[in-house]
Amino acid sequence: MKKCIHSVPENIRLAFFDLDETLTSRDTDLLWAQWRSRRSLKGLLDLWRLRKINRLYYKHSLTDIEYGAYHLARARSMTVQQYHNLAQAFALFVSKKYIYREMKDLLEENKQKGISNVLITAQDAVIAAALQKVLGLEDCLASDYCVDGNAFTAMRQPLCFKEGKVHWAGLYLKQKSLSWDQCAFYTDSLNDLPLLEACACPVAVHPGPELESLSRERCWCILKPV
């Protein structure tokens, strides 16, 4: 029988999973911009906007306002229906090439144990929901939009980013009558430190040097899936 990359403690009933470079081997904002640029000149604008965002993100200095503005500018280049249609095609593309095999195995093992797998990501809710569906996760918490008719008008606050993830995860747990002591969280990013600290079973996935050092200090599990 194939051994899973990681088994959670017996008390865990829900596992939150970050998306980029946790389940996927690449950043999905970058994959989207590259994928779309092969189909439309608007994808080149997405790439241009992303350069600044990535510089700030990897310095851990990206703010909610800056990241929300990036999402909204991208979404407003399409109608709501156009974006949903493109996101479904994009999710299929990502699922075929950019999902860690061992993380797929972990999702499947959790299902067999009755553990709910929930995607929690700063990615926008349109792309995140499409990926949640193709990967078979139970639910999705993501940075969502306000919509008027067939147009995106604003970002719902707070974004599902940094402390915002704790906010939305906490509301979700309340709806499910679960506690933080029953949760695991998998992420690659130091930006997710607030949620790592909130969950009973924090797991660093392909962490950068700062998160890896902190994880070793605190005896958190470290995974490096393929």
Secondary structure as GFF3:
##gff-version 3
##sequence-region A 1 226
A	DSSP	beta_strand	14	17	.	.	.	ID=ss1
A	DSSP	alpha_helix	28	37	.	.	.	ID=ss2
A	DSSP	alpha_helix	42	58	.	.	.	ID=ss3
A	DSSP	alpha_helix	64	75	.	.	.	ID=ss4
A	DSSP	alpha_helix	80	97	.	.	.	ID=ss5
A	DSSP	alpha_helix	101	113	.	.	.	ID=ss6
A	DSSP	beta_strand	116	124	.	.	.	ID=ss7
A	DSSP	alpha_helix	125	135	.	.	.	ID=ss8
A	DSSP	beta_strand	139	143	.	.	.	ID=ss9
A	DSSP	beta_strand	145	148	.	.	.	ID=ss10
A	DSSP	beta_strand	151	155	.	.	.	ID=ss11
A	DSSP	alpha_helix	163	175	.	.	.	ID=ss12
A	DSSP	three_ten_helix	180	182	.	.	.	ID=ss13
A	DSSP	beta_strand	183	187	.	.	.	ID=ss14
A	DSSP	three_ten_helix	190	192	.	.	.	ID=ss15
A	DSSP	alpha_helix	193	198	.	.	.	ID=ss16
A	DSSP	beta_strand	201	205	.	.	.	ID=ss17
A	DSSP	alpha_helix	209	218	.	.	.	ID=ss18
A	DSSP	beta_strand	221	223	.	.	.	ID=ss19
###
